[in-house]
Amino acid sequence: MSRNGVGLTESIVHARGHKFPYRTGMGMIPSAEFCVFMDDFVRPVASNLPQGWTAAIIDTGATIVVDTTAGSLGATGGLLFDSDGATEGAAFYGDKQIQLTVGKRFFMELRFQTELAADSDVQFGLSSLTATSNPEDLWTTASDSLVAFGVLDGSATVTMLADAANTGSTAEVGTMALSDATWHTLGIFYDGALLSGYVDGSLAIRWSQAATTIPTGVALAPFVGFRNGSAATTEGHADFVRFVIER
């Protein structure tokens, strides 16, 4: 029995830093100290909704299905986002059960790839679900409180948007770009005061606007979304999504 009392070594309970610094000291399994959720997408997808999530928003001709692309994911699980039209896409979200709290750490990460990084929206994060008519409602100020990170149509460089009760914040552009048809792990980290975005473990953006634009103390829902740009045949692939909250 180890010091943490659960029979596991410390490096399993609290991930070592190494390549992904936002995981340092954060619980990788549920415990009295950390709330942990991970979906490896190995369960069925029914009516475009991965099992265990609350609802999906699907544009005409868009789908979310189990990814069976040859050689892509094998038995590790995955989702395929597809659409037959430009600026069309899909998203799914969970219950409004997460609150960012001053002084408490949080991270959320998504492993994803898109055929054309500069010609699609790939976004994930937290949303107040103020509007859910379109997938992009989850990562624009159609939701009055949100934290969203990823890429937007027109540029492969990552962006972040944080807003609290429509305080008027605008998206900020990071320093790193995603590559076409390449797996990337995107991370959102809140250290209890500052908000940051990571690409493959490297810091890509530090949110620079006022702390009042970060939606603390508000019930938010986790979400993942994808939308085509002008190229109507672009596909997106999701491998896993995870979030960890310090209690």
ABEGO torsion letter per residue (X at the ends): XBAAGAGBBAAAABBBAEABAAABGBBABBBAABBBBBBAGABBBBGGBBBGBABBBBBBGBBBBBBABBGAAEAAEEBBBBBABBGBBBBBBBBBABBBBBGBBBBBBBBBBBABAAABBBBBEBBAGABAABAAAAABAABABBBBBEBBBGBABBBBBBBBGGAGBBBBBBABBBBBGBBBBBBBBBAGABBBBBBGGBBABBBABBAAABBBGBBBBBBBBBBBBABAABBBBBABBBBBBBX
